[in-house]
Amino acid sequence: MSKELFLIRHAEADSENFDIKDIERPLTSDGEIVASKVGRFLKTANHQPDAIFVSSALRTRQTSGFLVEQIGFDAQNIMIVEELYEASTRILLRVINELGNNFNKVFIIAHNPGISFLAEYLTGEIIGNVAPAGIVHLKAKDDWAEFSQNTVDLIEYISPKELD
């Protein structure tokens, strides 16, 4: 069974308030709206994940909350992974390589530049900077452990601007 991975960057976060730690930055009201819109797109496109892994940052957890509300995924089953916060390509890849093969479709909601770099590393494609709430849909053969450089197909990159 092929493996599908959705690398999703968190929606737009507050960058005005310098009194809060980066990990505690919330989504903006626009970010909340766009995160819901992305969730509706994923539901309409029939992308129902087996698992969702999220960075421990508030903005990724909020993004996942708006997504699962739209797709009907049980929020209790979202897995918060501390090391996804500001993760490098290497750390993101390790998390993917260690996924259980009982999962066939996985969402990872995390941060740039890690998401953008990983997508390009896996596919060999030039994707550029993944926009806030952008989705990189990837597909590979049979085993998460085999995700590596230039071994994964880019199905599509969806910028939230395309969803208007």
C-alpha positions as CSV (number, residue, x, y, z in Angstrom):
1,M,0.0,0.0,0.0
2,S,1.4,3.4,-0.9
3,K,2.2,6.0,1.7
4,E,0.8,9.5,1.4
5,L,2.3,12.4,3.4
6,F,0.8,15.8,3.8
7,L,3.4,18.4,5.1
8,I,1.3,21.3,6.3
9,R,2.7,24.6,7.5
10,H,0.9,26.2,10.4
11,A,-1.5,29.0,9.4
12,E,-0.5,32.7,9.9
13,A,0.6,33.5,13.4
14,D,0.8,36.7,15.4
15,S,4.1,38.4,14.8
16,E,3.1,41.7,16.5
17,N,3.3,40.8,20.2
18,F,6.9,40.6,21.4
19,D,5.9,39.8,25.0
20,I,5.2,36.2,24.3
21,K,7.6,33.3,23.6
22,D,7.8,32.1,20.0
23,I,6.3,28.7,21.0
24,E,3.3,30.5,22.4
25,R,2.4,32.7,19.4
26,P,-1.3,32.2,18.5
27,L,-2.9,32.2,15.1
28,T,-4.2,35.5,13.8
29,S,-7.9,35.7,13.0
30,D,-7.0,35.4,9.3
31,G,-4.9,32.4,10.2
32,E,-7.9,30.8,11.9
33,I,-10.1,31.4,8.8
34,V,-7.5,30.0,6.4
35,A,-6.9,26.9,8.6
36,S,-10.6,26.1,8.5
37,K,-10.6,26.7,4.7
38,V,-7.7,24.3,4.3
39,G,-9.6,21.7,6.4
40,R,-12.7,22.1,4.1
41,F,-10.4,21.6,1.1
42,L,-8.9,18.4,2.6
43,K,-12.4,17.1,3.4
44,T,-13.7,17.9,-0.1
45,A,-10.7,16.2,-1.7
46,N,-11.4,13.1,0.5
47,H,-8.0,13.3,2.3
48,Q,-8.8,11.6,5.6
49,P,-5.6,10.9,7.6
50,D,-4.8,7.8,9.6
51,A,-2.7,10.0,11.9
52,I,-1.9,13.6,12.5
53,F,1.4,14.7,14.1
54,V,1.8,18.3,15.3
55,S,4.6,20.4,16.7
56,S,4.1,21.5,20.3
57,A,3.8,25.2,19.3
58,L,0.5,26.8,20.0
59,R,0.1,27.9,16.4
60,T,0.5,24.3,15.0
61,R,-1.9,22.9,17.6
62,Q,-4.5,25.6,16.8
63,T,-4.0,24.9,13.0
64,S,-4.7,21.2,13.6
65,G,-7.8,22.0,15.7
66,F,-9.3,24.0,12.8
67,L,-8.4,21.3,10.3
68,V,-9.8,18.4,12.3
69,E,-13.0,20.3,13.0
70,Q,-13.6,20.4,9.2
71,I,-12.4,16.8,8.3
72,G,-14.1,15.1,11.2
73,F,-10.9,13.6,12.7
74,D,-11.0,13.0,16.5
75,A,-8.9,15.7,18.1
76,Q,-8.0,13.3,20.9
77,N,-6.0,11.3,18.4
78,I,-3.7,14.2,17.4
79,M,-0.2,13.4,18.4
80,I,1.9,16.3,19.7
81,V,5.6,15.8,19.0
82,E,7.9,18.1,20.9
83,E,10.8,17.7,18.4
84,L,8.7,18.9,15.5
85,Y,9.0,22.4,16.9
86,E,11.5,24.2,14.7
87,A,12.7,20.8,13.4
88,S,15.5,20.5,10.9
89,T,15.0,18.4,7.7
90,R,17.0,15.6,9.4
91,I,14.6,15.5,12.5
92,L,11.5,15.7,10.3
93,L,12.8,12.9,8.2
94,R,13.6,10.7,11.2
95,V,10.0,11.2,12.5
96,I,8.7,10.1,9.1
97,N,11.1,7.1,8.8
98,E,9.9,5.9,12.3
99,L,6.2,6.0,11.5
100,G,4.3,2.7,11.8
101,N,3.4,1.1,8.4
102,N,-0.1,0.7,9.7
103,F,-0.5,4.4,8.8
104,N,-1.0,5.0,5.1
105,K,-2.0,8.7,5.1
106,V,-0.3,11.0,7.6
107,F,-0.5,14.8,8.2
108,I,2.4,16.5,9.8
109,I,1.7,20.1,10.8
110,A,5.0,22.0,11.5
111,H,7.1,24.9,10.6
112,N,9.3,26.5,8.0
113,P,12.0,26.4,6.8
114,G,11.9,22.6,7.8
115,I,8.8,21.8,5.8
116,S,10.0,23.5,2.6
117,F,13.5,22.0,2.8
118,L,12.2,18.5,3.5
119,A,9.7,18.6,0.6
120,E,12.4,19.6,-1.8
121,Y,14.9,17.0,-0.3
122,L,12.4,14.2,-0.6
123,T,11.2,15.0,-4.1
124,G,14.1,16.7,-5.9
125,E,11.5,19.3,-7.0
126,I,11.8,23.1,-6.5
127,I,8.8,24.0,-4.4
128,G,10.2,27.2,-2.8
129,N,8.8,28.7,0.4
130,V,5.7,26.9,1.6
131,A,3.2,29.6,2.5
132,P,1.5,29.6,5.9
133,A,-1.2,26.9,5.8
134,G,0.3,25.6,2.6
135,I,0.0,21.8,1.9
136,V,2.7,19.7,0.2
137,H,1.1,16.3,-0.8
138,L,3.7,13.6,-1.3
139,K,3.4,9.9,-2.2
140,A,5.8,7.0,-2.0
141,K,5.8,3.3,-2.4
142,D,5.3,1.0,0.6
143,D,7.4,1.9,3.6
144,W,7.9,5.1,5.7
145,A,11.5,3.9,6.4
146,E,12.2,4.3,2.7
147,F,11.4,8.0,2.5
148,S,14.7,9.6,1.5
149,Q,16.4,12.0,-0.9
150,N,14.6,12.0,-4.3
151,T,12.5,8.9,-3.5
152,V,9.1,10.5,-3.1
153,D,6.7,11.9,-5.7
154,L,5.3,15.4,-5.4
155,I,1.5,15.1,-6.0
156,E,0.8,18.8,-5.5
157,Y,1.7,21.9,-3.6
158,I,-1.4,23.8,-2.6
159,S,-1.1,27.4,-1.5
160,P,-4.1,28.6,0.6
161,K,-4.4,31.4,-2.0
162,E,-5.5,28.8,-4.5
163,L,-8.5,27.9,-2.3
164,D,-10.3,31.2,-2.6
